[in-house]
């Protein structure tokens, strides 16, 4: 993948914009975001909020003008000073509480959702990893991250006139991505050979700056590699088993080799899911090379390895045929001074020993610190993997629970809501966000002010949806019925529910359509109507998920539903931001216990959007009785009865609780009883479900012990 720095030569007085643009710190700091927007609001929007792309498109005279604009320069100097303080200072929460770490922690993940300008993510796992890195930067946690860059194409969702999802591949042009090649000592692009692959495969390395944190992305798309090898990281989560194993060899083993080439020897290793499981083996190999036995090396590595599992079902793990593992790892095992049986046993599930090599089983056995991503998921994981500890009752299986969180500076609206928080919570609320007392000031926000802010955010969301619908009509020549189905007739005054996530069977996106007559009555009520905005993609191979999208789209096309149902195509991080800010109620109804954690509902709550959610994942911990609405939660197997029961619960809560609160208005126009739920959502969710709290939990429970730090 060829890429040159395309930024124009900036006037010396504002040359710091280049350094700022190449560090994603700007994306979660409001003054920096606004500084770029000030250059040219139209170009900023046209660049999809990518400062590198915008700077390449601005006419030179505009840059010369702002370099002499006193008002702009005053803002510029403040932002640059804040930036330098944030990324260069040696102090911070971690060193103050735990002292300096002799070596950093290495964090491995197959995907990172940091910003829409860097598409190296597929969904929630990646967004969680991106939020984690930002919080590590904020807290000065010594972390270096490793992932992969995907070279071939980004798949966009297009909905045809019949409502069927089409997967459109768009060739990736990473010229404007906030990445730079890592160079070797001779100033040439660094190239590292990946173990266990024959003929040899090499990777290049790209660096992403995330505040203080560094993310290194491995890139096998080099001319030195064969076409089959150049395509190892063509796209995320390839379906071909052999290529997927090669991808995981590249991420795990290759990632550790890259860190070694950069003279980074991590003090501990954190695996975010099992895709990078082979990083453990490469750490073992380096100790064996220094003279340790395999067993001793594995024990030492185990004592400094953390594994986070996100799947609530055993089928969610990668399982590779033993013969495939033999083909790729047998030669490598000779370097480990161990035999085939010893290695394969580490990845064999005792409940299904003939299934193949299970990456989750291997990671659980080779990590001393293990966790699920919510309290409920911790229980599920302990039960699911109890056979690995046959001498223990399931409740004593050594898998902890650290509930996921969201990065508040990223997800709390910066334009409307953060200034209100600054006024009523104090300017230090971001730093003190995990202290519940910080949020007491939410009660002091006048109801009509919070409601006006929410209405502004709702208007922004509807304008974005309308703009996308208009683009479809103009560019794709969509018929009017489809334009309406994309959201062109949504009503800013109507109670608006939002449902946005991966479309697959267990998430039940069409549950609210279970009783069509009752649902139609809700959306067509002339005095108190409800409308629903749906968004999300089905996996390209998930035919049933595509059928669910088609069903919802056809309802949205039906005039009987008065244009109050919308399906917004091509769900991405930017649209997610609009929706978690702008809908009135966030809807979530997966089959329990399939929601390991979930984070979209957290993002909605911290923006004052209450959840209407089944009691699963994080909502079991988050629901207080006053901060949203809950239903269901049992995990009985009678699917038909469960769908009926849960759908009726949704209708009842809408009819008896949510709709009356929303439409009950006082003289100032605010629905005060509804706003009280909004305030409780912010107050109860923000301090407990932010990544600041989550990362501190990882540090206190795992990192201090793995890195042998003071506590």
N, C-alpha and C positions, 0 to 999 in steps of 0.2 A: 504494500500500500504506500504509494508515494505521496509525500505531503511536504510543502514548503511553507514557511511563514509568509502569509499574504498580507500582513498588516502594512499599511502605508507608513512612511516615515512621519512620525508625529512631531509637531513643534516641541522644541526642547522644554518649554515651560509646562507642557502637559504630557511629557513622555511617560510619566508613571501610569498612564491609562493602559499601556501595554501590559505591564506587570500585573495590574489589577484585573485586566480582562482574562489573563491566563491563570488566575487563581479563583476557583469557584466560591471563595469567601464572599465575593460581591453578591452572590445569588441569595444569601440569607441575611444580608445587612441592608436595611431599608435605605440609609443615606447613599450607599454605593449604587444600589439599583436605580434610585432616582437620579443620581449623577449621570449615569449613562443615558437614561431617558431624556434628560434635559438637553443632550446634544441634538436630538431631533426625535420628537415623539412618534412621528409617522415612520421614520426609518427604524426606530426601536421596535415598533409593533411589526413592521414588515420583515424584520430579521428574526421574528419569533423570540424576541428578548435574548438574542445572542450578541454580546458586545463585539466579538471578533468579526462576525459577519457584518454588523452595522458599521464598524470602523472602516472596513474595506469598501463599503458602498458610499460613504459620505464624501461629498466633493471637498477637495483640499481647502477651498476657501472657508468652508464651515469650520474646519479644525483651526485654521489661522484666526478666525474671528473669536472663537471661544478662548483661545490662548491669550487674548487681550481683553476678555470680558471680566471685569472686576468681580461681579456677582458670582459668575461661574468659578473663577479661580479661588474665591473664598471657600466655596463648597468643596472644590477639588482638594484644597490643602487640608481641610478637616478630614475628608474621607481617607486621603493618603496617610495622614498621621494615625488615624484609627486602625487602618490596615497594617501599618508597620508595627504598631503596638501589639496587634492581635497575633501576627504570624512570627514575630521576631522575639517577643518577650520570653524570658526563661521561667517566669513564674506562672502560676495558675493553680487550679484546685488540686490537681494530682500531685505536683511536687510539694505543695504546701502541706498536704496530709500524709504523703507516703514517701517523700524524699525522692532523690533522683534515681531513675532506673539505670542499671548498668547496661542493659540491652533492651531494645524495644520488643513489643509484642507483635507478631505477624498475624494478620487477619486475612483469611482466604475466603473468597466468595466467587461463584460463577457469574454473578451479575451485580451491578451497582446502579441504582437509580438516583443520580445526583441532580440532574437538571435535564430538561428536554434538549439542550444543545449537545448532549453526549449520550446518544442512544446505545447503551450497553446493558440494557435491562429488559426483562420481559414482564415483570409483575411485582407482587408484594414483597417477595424475598429480596429483590434488588433494591426497591425503595427503602426497605428496612435497613439494608446494608449501607445505602447512601446516607440515611439519617444518622446511623451509628457513627460513620466517619465524621460527619459534621459535629456531632456531640463530643467525640474524642478531641477534635480540634478545640472546641470551646473550653473543654476541661483540661487541656494540655496533657491528655493521656498519651504516652509514648507508643504510638501504633504506626506500623507500616502495612499497607494493604496490597493484596495481589489479586488480579483478575485477568480477564482476557478481553481483547478487542475483536469485534466480529466484523468481517471484511466485505461480505458479498452484497447483502441487501437488507433493507428494513421492510418488514411486511406491514402494509397498511390495510385496514379494513374498508371495504367498499360494499355497500348494500345495494343490490340490484333492484330493478323495478318490482320483482316478485318477492322482495324481502330476503333473498338468500345472500349470505355473506360470501363475498369474493375476496380472496387473499392476493393483494396486488404487491408485487415486489418492486421496491424502488432502490436502484443502485445507490450505495452509500458514497457520498462525497464528504470525506472527513476534513476537507481543507479548512473549515471554520470551527472544527472541534477544539475545545480548550485543552489540547494535548501537545506534548513536544517529545521528539525522539530522545532517548537516553544515548549519550555518546560514550565511547570508550576513552582510554587515556590518550589515544592518538587523534581524538576528535572525529573519529568515524562512528557510524551507528553501531551501538553495542549489539553483538550477536552471540547467543548462548546456545549450546547444544543440549537437547532434551535427552535424559536417560531413557533406556528401555525401548527406544524406537529404532528400527533397522530396516532400510538404510537410515543414516543419521538425519534427524530433523533439527533445524535451528529456529530460534525465535528472536525477533527484534523486540524492543521494549519501548513503550510510551509512558511518559510520566504525566500524571494528573495531580495538580496541587489543589488540596481541599483544606483551605486555611493552613493550619500547622501540619496537618496530616499529608502523607504522600501515598498515592495509589499508582502501582505499576501494572500496566496492561500488556500481556504477552501477545505477540503477533507473529504467527508462522507464515504469513503471506509474503514470503521472501523468494527472490529469484533462485536462490541456492537450493530450495526445496522442490520436490516433485509436485505436480498438480494435486495428486491425492493428499499430499502432506500439507500443501499450501491451504487446502480447504478444511483442515481440522477445525479451525475456528471460523468457518464460513458463516455460521449462524448459531445462535444459542440453543442448546439442548437438541442436538441432532437426533433423529429417530433411529438411525442405523447403529446397532449395538457396537460393532467394532469401531466405527468412527467416534462414537460417544466415549468408549473406553480410552481411545487415543486422546480425545479431548481432555479427559480427566487425568491422564498421565501428563499431558502438557501443563495443565493447571497446577497439579500437585507437585510432581517431581520437577517439572520445568520451572515452576514458581520458586521452589527452594534453590535451584541452581542459579536463577537470576539474582536472588538476594545474595547468594555467595559471591557472584560476580561483582555485585555492588558493595562488597565488603560489609554486608549487614548480616550479623549472626543473631537471630532473634533469641530472646530469653525464654519465650513461650510462644505457643501456636494456638490460634483460635480458628476452628473450622466452622464456617457458617453453612450448615448442611453438609452432606457427605460427598459432594462432587470433587472436593480437593483431598480426599482421604489419603492419597498416596504421598502427600507432603510428609506424613508421619514416617513413611518408609524411607524417604530420602534423609530425614533427620537421623533415623536409626543408622543408615549406611555411613553417614559421616562419623558417627561415634565408633562404629565397627572399624572403620579405616584407621582410627586413632588407637586401636588395640583392644576395645571392649568386645566381650562376647555379645552375640545377638540378644540373648535374654537380658543381660545387664543393660545393654543399650536401649532395648525396648522399654525396660522399666524406667530408666531415666527420662526418656522421651515422654512416656505416659504421664509422669509426674508434672510435666510442664505443658500438657495439651488440654485444651478446652474444646468441647464439641456441642454445638447447638443444633438440635433436631427440630424441624418445623412441620414434619408430616404427622398427621393423626392416624394414619393407616399404614400397615406394613407394606402394602402394595405401592406406596409412594417412594420406596427406596429403589435405587439402581441395583439390579442383580445381573451379574455377568456370568455366562457359562464358564465352568472351570477350565474347559479346553481353551477358551479365549484368553483367560488369565495366564494359562501355561504359555501360550504362544508369545505373549508380550513380557511376562515377568520372569520366566524360568531362568534366562541368562542373568538377569539383574540379581536374582536371589543368591547367586554364587558370590557376589560382592558383599552379601549380608551374613555370610557364614551360617546359613540356615538351609532347611530343606523345604521341598514343595508342600509336604503334609503340614508342617508347622505353620507355614504362611497361610495356606488355604483354610486351615482350621480357624484362624482368626476371623475369617469372613463367612463362616458357615453358621447358618441359623439352625439351632438344634430342633426347632419345631418343623423345619422343612430342609433337612440336610442335603437333599438332592437338587434343590432349586438352583444352586449356583453360588457365586461369591457375592455376598450382600455388603454393600459399602457402608450402610448404617450400622450393621453388626460389627464390622471391622472398626469403625470410628468409636462406637461405644466401648469396645474392648481395649482400645489403645489410647483412650483419654481418661485421665483421672477425674476430670471435671466435666459433667454432662448436665444439660438442661433442656427442658421444654420451654415453650414461649408464652405460657399462661399457667395459672394454677391448675385449671382443668386439664390442660394439655399435659402438664407434668403427671397428673394422675393417670391419664390415658397412656402416656409413654411408659410409665412404670409397669402398668398392667400388660401392655403390648410386648415389652421386652423382658418380662420377668424370667423367661426361660434361660436368659444369659446368667442369671444369678439363682440357680435352682435351690440353694440353701436358704433363701430369704423369702419372707412373705412379700407380696407385691408392694405393699405400702412402704417397705423398707428397701426397695430397690434404689440404688444410688443414682437417681436422676432427679436433679433439682428442678425448680421452676423459676424463671425470670421472665416476667411478663413484658412483652414488647412495648415500645413507646414510639412517639412521633416527635420529630424535631420542631419545636414550637416556632422558632424564628423562621423556619421555612414555611410552615403550614398556617400559622395565624396570619390573617390578611394584613398586609403592610400598609395599604392606602387608607382604609376606613377604620379598621378595628385597633391596630396597634397604637395610633395616636390617642384613642380613647383609653386604652390600658395605661399609657404613659401618664395621662392626666389623673386617673383615679387609683392606680395601683402604685405609682411612683416609677421613676426612671430605671430602677434596678430590678424590675419584675422578671426580666429575662434571666438575670443571674440567679435570682432567688426563686425561680419558678417551681422548684420541688418542695418548697415550704408552703404548706396549706394556708398559713396566715397571710401569705403574699396576696392571696386571692380574695380575702375578706372584702377588699375594696370594690369588688364586682357589685356588691349590694348597693354601693353608693352611686353607681351609674344610673342616671334617671331612665326610667323605662322607655320614655319616648325617644331618648337619645340612642339607646341600644337598638330600638326598633327601627329608627331612621337609618342607622348604620346597616342593619340587616337588609332593609329594603333597597339600599344602594347596592349591596352585594348581589342581591337577587336580580336587580336590574342589569348589573354587569353580566351575570350569567346568561340571562335571557337574550341580551344583546349579542353575546358570543354565539349562542345557539342559533339565533336568527341569522347572523352573519354566515355561519357554516351552511345553513339551509339555502341562503341566497346564492352562495358560491356553487352549491350543487345544482341549483336551478339554472344558473348562468353558464357554468363550465360543462356540466354533464348533460344539460338539456333535460333534466328530470321533469316528469309531468307534475302538475300542481298537487295531485294527491300525495305524491311522495315528498314534496317539499313540506306539506303540512305534517306528514309523518315524521319529518326531521325536526319539527318543533316551531314552524313559522307562525302558528296561531296561539302559542302559549300565553296565558293571562297573568300579568304581574300581580293581580289582586287575589288569585286563587291559591288555596293551600296546595303547596307543591311538595310531593314526595320525590326523593332521589334514590335510585338503585343503580349502582355502578360497580362492576367487578367482572371477573372472568365468568363467561356464560358456560356453565356446565351443569349437569343434572343435579348434583347434590346441593348446589347453591339455590336451586328452585327459583329462578328469576321470574317465572310466571305464576308464582303462588297467589299473588294478589288477584289474578284472573280466574281463580278456582271456581267461584260462583259468578258467572258473567252478568247475570241480571242484577245481583246485589252490587257488583262493581260498577255497572253502568249507571245505576241509580246514584252512586256516590259522585261520579265524575260529571253527571249531567244535572245535578241539583241546581236549579236556577238561582238560589239564594246563597248556598254554601257549597260551591263546587270543589272537587279535589282534582288535581292533575298530577301525572307521574312522568318523570324524566328517567328514561333508561339509557344506559351506556355500558359498553363492555364488548369484548371479543371472545369468540370461541376459538379454541386451538384449531389450527388448520386441519387436523385429522379427527376432530370431534364432530361427527355428523349430527349427533343428538343436540349438541350445543348450538349448532347452526339452525336446527329446527326450532329451538326455543326462540332464537332471535327472529326467525321468520314469523313465528306465531305472534310475537309482540308487535312486530312491524305491521302485520296485517290488521291487527286491532287498531294501531295508530292510523292506518289508512281509512278505516271505517268511519263514515260520517256520523254513525250512530253514537260515537264517543266524542263528538263535538270538538275535535281538535285538541283534546286535553291529554292525549297520550303522545309522547315523543320518544323516538329512539335516535340518539345522536351517535353517528358513526365515528370510527377511528379514535376510540378512547385512548388518551395519552395523559402524561403527567400534567400538561397544561389544562386540559379539560377537567381532569380530576380536581385541580385547584379551584376552578370556577364552581364546580358542583358542591364540594364540601364547604365552600363559602356561602353559596347562594340558595340552595334548596331550603325548605322550611323544616322538613323532617327527613332523617336518613333511615332508609328501610334495609333490613338485613334479615334473611330467613333461611340459612342453610339447614341441612339435616344434621342434628346433633349426633355425635360430638365431632363433626367434620371440620369445624372452624378451630384450627389450632390456636389462633389468637385473633387475627384481624386487626387492621389499623385504620381503615378508612373511617370507621365510626368514631375513632378517637379524634381524627382530623376534623370531622364535622363538629363534634362536641366542643372542642376548644374554640371554635368560631361561633358558638352559640346555636348550633343546629342540633336539636335533641335527636336521640336514636329511638326508633321503633324497631326493636331487635329481639330475636329469639335469645334465650338465655344459654349462650354457648360462647366459647372462647373468652375474650377479655371482658365481655359484657356481664358475665357472672360476677366478676369483681367490681366492675364499674357501676352497675345499676344500684341506685340508692333508694328508689321508690319515688323520688322527686325530680330526677334529672333526665327523664325520658320515660319510655314505656317498654315493658318487657312481657314476653309470653313464652309458652312452651318450655323447652329445655330438656324434657325427658328423651331418652334414646331407645324407646321401644321400637321393635322391628316392623310394626304394621304400617307400611308406607302410606297406603290409601287412607287409613284412619288418621294417621298423623297429618297428612296434607289437609284433610277436612278440618281437623281440630285446630291446626295452626292458622289456616285461612280464616276461619270463623273468629278466632281471637283477634286477628288483624282488623277485620271489619268492625268488631265490637269496640275495640279501642278507638278506632277512628270515629265511629258514630257517637260513642258515649263520652269520650275524653278529649280527643285531639281536635276534632272539628268544632265542638262548642267553645273550647278555649281559644282557638285561633280566630273565630269570627265574633267573639264577644268583645266589642270595642267600647272605649270610653270617649269622652269629649276630645281628648288629645289624639285620638285615632289609634292608640296603641292597645293591643290585646294583653292587658296586664297579667292575667293568669297564665297565658302562654309565655310571656316574657320571663315570668318567674321560673318556669322550667328551663328556659334558655340560660338564665343566670346560674341555676344549679348545675346545668351541664358544664358550663365553663369552670365553676368553682370546684367541682368534684373530680373532673377528668384532668384538667391541666396540671395540677401538682403531682398526680399519681401515674399518669400515662404519657409522660414526656421521655425523650431519649436521655435527657440529663439524669433523671432518676434511674433509667434502665442501665446506662453505662456505669453509674456509681454502684449499682448492684453487682454488675460483672466485676468491677474492681474489688469490691469488698468481699464478695463470695469466692472469686476465682483468681483474679489477676495478682492480688497481693501474695497469695500462697504460691501460685505458679512462678512468679518472678522473685519470690522470697524477699518481699518488701516489708517494711514496718507498717503496722496498722494503727 
